[in-house]
């Protein structure tokens, strides 16, 4: 994970993304973007058709990633993004689950 910036702190956010987000490469896109940003956590498809992720890292980087999820990859059509704070777990990598 990247070092924290000035005044930055580690945050972890659970994000649920709704819309046309399965079968369009969304999880792989999140995986690549999160790793490039230096975030840890995971992403997975949910049985209800949404995609869920937990993002951990510098608060400003987490916020920027959540904003990027509002658009997603070119084939996706995001209709909703719900977030909730969760306690940091100290993950060191970002992975695709399921």
C-alpha positions in Angstrom: 0.0 0.0 0.0 1.2 3.5 -0.7 2.3 5.7 2.2 -0.3 8.0 3.6 -0.2 11.6 2.6 -0.1 14.5 4.9 -3.0 14.4 7.3 -4.2 11.3 5.5 -5.6 8.4 7.5 -6.5 4.8 6.6 -10.2 4.3 5.9 -12.2 1.3 4.8 -15.5 1.6 2.9 -17.9 -1.0 1.8 -19.5 -0.1 -1.6 -22.5 -1.7 -3.3 -22.8 -0.8 -7.0 -26.1 -1.3 -8.8 -27.1 -1.3 -12.5 -25.6 -3.3 -15.4 -22.5 -4.2 -13.5 -22.2 -8.0 -13.9 -21.0 -9.6 -17.1 -19.3 -6.4 -18.3 -15.8 -6.7 -16.7 -16.7 -4.6 -13.7 -14.9 -6.7 -11.1 -11.7 -6.8 -13.2 -11.9 -3.1 -13.8 -12.3 -2.4 -10.1 -9.4 -4.8 -9.4 -7.0 -3.0 -11.7 -8.0 0.5 -10.7 -7.8 -0.3 -7.0 -4.4 -1.9 -7.3 -3.1 1.0 -9.4 -4.4 3.4 -6.7 -2.6 1.5 -4.0 -5.8 0.3 -2.3 -6.4 -3.0 -0.5 -9.6 -5.0 -0.1 -11.8 -7.0 -2.4 -14.6 -7.0 -5.0 -17.3 -9.6 -5.7 -20.5 -10.2 -7.6 -23.6 -10.5 -5.4 -26.5 -12.9 -6.1 -28.9 -9.9 -6.5 -26.9 -8.6 -9.6 -25.0 -5.9 -7.7 -21.3 -5.7 -7.3 -19.9 -5.2 -3.7 -16.4 -4.1 -2.7 -14.4 -3.0 0.3 -11.7 -0.4 -0.3 -9.0 0.3 2.2 -6.3 2.9 2.1 -5.7 6.7 2.3 -9.0 8.4 2.8 -8.7 10.7 -0.2 -7.7 7.8 -2.5 -10.7 5.8 -1.2 -13.0 8.8 -1.9 -11.6 9.1 -5.5 -12.1 5.4 -6.1 -15.8 5.6 -4.9 -16.3 8.4 -7.4 -14.7 6.3 -10.2 -17.2 3.5 -9.3 -20.1 5.8 -10.1 -19.1 5.5 -13.8 -17.3 2.2 -14.0 -15.9 0.6 -17.2 -17.3 1.5 -20.6 -19.7 -1.4 -20.9 -21.3 -0.9 -17.4 -24.3 1.3 -16.6 -24.2 2.3 -13.0 -27.5 3.3 -11.5 -26.6 3.5 -7.8 -23.7 3.5 -5.4 -24.2 2.9 -1.7 -21.3 3.3 0.8 -20.8 2.6 4.5 -17.8 2.9 6.7 -16.3 -0.3 8.1 -13.3 -0.7 10.4 -9.9 -1.0 8.6 -8.6 -4.6 8.5 -5.0 -4.0 7.5 -5.3 -5.9 4.2 -2.2 -5.5 2.0 -3.6 -6.6 -1.4 -6.7 -6.1 -3.5 -8.4 -9.3 -4.7 -11.4 -10.6 -6.6 -13.6 -12.9 -4.5 -16.0 -15.5 -5.8 
